[in-house]
Amino acid sequence: NTKVEYPEGKIAAGTKTATSAAITGYRSSFYGTVTSKNEITSSIIRGLAKSGNALKNGSSFTVAVPIGAMRVIIAYPATLRDVTSIKDVNGLNAEISSGFTKATVDVEGANGYTAKSYKVYYMDFANANDKANKFTVTI
């Protein structure tokens, strides 16, 4: 200040409030298909499509099953409950969860962050899938 009045720079008296938001990290869930029946590893799981948010008990999502798929994989943090429903959209929404095998796999976080246990559900096809389909999954 050069001791010259500057009305536009005046700080007005009064009260101001602000809202603060917390940033909370979460583990993504993964789902999709592969064209081989190799061992399911952390890197295979992380190569699948991932959820854009933290899934929770009761969440539903759709898995696209393209032509040529040999295996469908669904993986989410083991802190959530077991899958409650998997429906075959093209098959009149028939319940097909009994056709999936459940496993537990340690999946690394982003940038190689410490691995956490994930519930992994997978279903193998006898032959490459010959018709595009969708499965609706509910945790």
Residue pairs with C-beta under 8 A, 6 or more apart in sequence:
26 53
26 54
27 54
27 77
27 107
27 109
27 116
28 50
28 51
28 54
29 50
29 51
29 55
29 61
29 74
29 75
29 76
29 77
30 45
30 46
30 48
30 49
30 50
30 51
30 73
30 74
30 75
30 76
30 107
31 48
31 49
31 51
31 61
31 63
31 72
31 73
31 74
31 75
31 137
32 48
32 49
32 63
32 64
32 72
32 73
33 63
33 64
33 65
33 66
33 69
33 70
33 71
33 72
33 73
33 129
34 44
34 48
34 69
34 70
34 71
34 73
35 68
35 69
35 70
35 128
36 70
36 71
37 70
37 71
37 124
38 44
40 73
40 103
40 105
40 120
40 122
41 105
42 105
42 106
42 107
42 108
42 115
44 73
45 73
45 75
45 105
45 107
45 118
45 120
46 107
46 108
48 73
48 75
51 61
51 76
55 61
55 76
55 77
55 80
55 139
56 80
56 139
57 80
57 81
57 139
58 138
58 139
59 138
59 139
60 136
60 137
60 138
60 139
61 136
61 137
62 89
62 134
62 135
62 136
62 137
63 72
63 74
63 134
63 135
63 136
63 137
64 132
64 133
64 134
65 72
65 129
65 132
65 133
65 134
65 135
66 129
66 132
67 128
67 129
67 130
67 131
67 132
68 128
68 129
69 125
69 128
69 129
70 124
70 125
70 128
70 129
71 122
71 123
71 124
71 125
72 100
72 122
72 123
72 135
73 120
73 121
73 122
74 83
74 86
74 100
74 120
74 121
74 122
74 137
75 105
75 107
75 118
75 119
75 120
75 121
76 118
76 119
76 139
77 116
77 117
77 118
77 119
78 104
78 116
78 117
78 118
78 119
80 119
80 139
81 139
82 102
82 119
82 139
83 97
83 100
83 102
83 119
83 121
83 137
83 138
83 139
84 97
84 138
84 139
85 95
85 97
85 136
85 137
85 138
86 95
86 96
86 97
86 100
86 121
86 135
86 136
86 137
86 138
87 93
87 94
87 95
87 96
87 135
87 136
88 94
88 96
88 133
88 135
89 133
89 134
89 135
89 136
90 131
90 133
90 134
91 133
93 136
96 123
96 135
97 121
99 123
100 121
100 122
100 123
101 121
101 122
101 123
102 119
102 120
102 121
103 119
103 120
103 121
103 122
104 117
104 118
104 119
104 120
105 117
105 118
105 120
106 115
106 116
106 117
106 118
107 115
107 116
107 117
107 118
108 114
108 115
109 115
109 116
